């Protein structure tokens, strides 16, 4: 696990394998954005049971390849509400214990996922970026895409952010009903390029045609 600060308030944590990545980030990520567990305290076993019951099997470590966690999601962990922690959770928390909030932590095992996660980071850490994204989306009906995301387990509070990041950096086919959002996608990508260039983010993240989406199967 290696940590790199790529812009003010934005960190990328890289892992050698997707399993190491997903097993480290699971409770942080789902405490932040799960439709079932957002803002709740839960054990790994409770989450595994719910995931298997909801999606047919516990395949989380294979399903998810990129993670994005705002500093607000770490607060309950630092307060001891999730004790006992896994060793890998403790290790990640130590990296940011003395970091001044707000900040954003991206977790990846492949740079293919970086662009999507950077879009989330900019949405959280840069008010001007968020305002531009929200203004661009205002004139479009994204209800069908939000419904699709909600069915995959995202909490309603993060759907606008997820729609925007998905359009900036999609995976494979966008699916039925998303093609009509091509003008919005073009506009959001232009906003992303403009803001990422200003922050001197990695050229690969600014220029990718589109990395993998956070989830590839669910």
N, C-alpha and C positions, 0 to 999 in steps of 0.2 A: 504494500500500500504506500503510494507516494502522493504527496500533497503539493499543489502548485497554485500560487495566487496569480490569476491571469488578468485581473483588473481589480480596481478598488472594490472591496467587499464581495468579490466573486472568487471562489476556490474550486479547483478540480481535484478530486481524489481518484487516482487510477489504481485498478486492481489487475492482477494477472489473469484471473478467471472470472467468469460471470457468476459462478457459484459463490466465490468469496465476496464479490460485490453485493449480490442480492441478499445473501444471508446476513451481511453486515447492516444493510440499509433498511431491511424489511420493516421493523417497528417504527423507525423514524419516519419513513415515507408514509406508512399507513396511518400513523397518528396524525399526519398532516392532511392526507387527501382521501382516505378510504370512506366510502359511503356508509360503512358499518362502524368503523373504529375512529373516525376523525375526532380529535380532542378527548378521546377516551384512553384510559389506562388498561392494558391488556397483556396477557402472556403470549409467548410464541405459540404455545399449544392451543390457546383459544383461537388465535388467528388461523393456524393450520386447520383446525377443525372446521371453522367457518368457510375457509377457502375451498376445502375439499367438498363440503356439502353444497356450496354454491356453484362450483365449476366442475364438479365431477371427480376431481383428484387434486392432490396438492402438487402442483407443477410450477409453483411460483418461481423457484430458482432457475427454471428453464425459460419461463415466460417473459421475464422482465430483464432488460439489458441496460437501462439507463435510469438514473435517479436524480432527483432535485429536491433539496430540503432547505427551506428558509430558516434563519436563526430562531425564529419564534417556535419552530417545531422541536427544538432541542431543550427548551426551557423546562418542561416537565421531567425530562431525563436528568438534567443537572440538579433538579430539586429532589431527586431520589424517589419519585413516584413510580418509576419503572423497575426499581430494585426488586430482586437481584438482576443485574445486567449480565448479558453475555460478555465474554472477554473481548470479542470483536467490537461490541458496542462501546465498551469502556475505552478501547483503543481509539476509536473514532472520536469519542467525546474529548479525550485528552488533547487531541489535535487543535480543538477550538475553544478550550476552556477559558483561555485568556484573550480571546478575540472579542473586539468591541462590536456589539450589534448596532445596526442590522447588517447581516451578511448572508451569503447564499452558498450552499455547498452542493456541488455536482458530483455524482459518482458514476464512473464509467469503467468498462473493461476494454472498450474499443472506441477510437475516435469517430467511428461511424455515427455514434450517438450524441456527439458533442453539440452539434448545431441545435438540435431540438432542446437540449437541456439549457443551453445558453439563452435561448429565447425565454425560457422560464426565469432564468436569473435576471435578465434585463427587465422583465415585467415586474419583478419584485423590488429590485434595487434602484431602478431609474424611473422616477415619476414621469418624466417627459416622454419616455418610451411607452410606458403604460397608457398615458393620456392619448398618445398618437394612435396606439393600437385600438383602444376602446372607441375613439372617434371614427376610425376606419371601419370598424365592425358595426357601427350603429346603423348603417344603411342596408344591412344584409340580414336575411333570415337564416340563422344558424341553428335553428331548433332541432332539425333532424340529426345534425352532427352531435349536438349536445345530448340528444337522446341516446345515440349510439355509444357515446363515451360514458354516460351514466350507467348503461347496461353492463359496462365493463368494470364497474366498481368505483368510479370516480364520484366524489362528493359534489353536490350541486355548487358549493362555494368555489370550486376550482375549475368549473366547466369553461368559463370564458377564457381563462389562461390556457387551458388545454386545447381548446379549439384554435387559438392563435398559434400555439407552438406546433400543433399538428399541421396547420397550413404552411407555416414557415418551413418545416422539415418533416414531410410525411414519409410513410413507409409503403412501398409498393402502390397498389391501386388505392385511391382514396375512397372508392366505393360509390354506390348509387346515391345521387342527390348532392354530391360534393363538387362535381364538375361545374355546376352552375356558380360555384363560389370562386372560379378561376380569377375574375377581376380582383376580388378581395385578397386572394392568395398572392397575386402579383404586387398589390399594394403593401401587404404585410411584409413580404420579402424585401421590398425596397426600404421600408422602415427599419427592418432588422439590419440590412447592410449599412445603412447610414449611421445607425447608433453603434454598431459593433466596430465600424471603422474608426469612429471618434474615440473609442475606448482602447484601440490597438489590441483587439482580441486576435487570436490565432487566425491566420489567413485561411486555413482549411475550414474553420468554423464559419467564416464569413462567406466563403465561396462554394461550399458544397451544394450540389443540386438537391440534396436531401438525404439525411442519414436515416437510420432505422428509428421507428417510433418506439416509445418506451415499452410498449407491449406488442408482442408479435403473434399471439395466438388466441388470447381470450376474447 
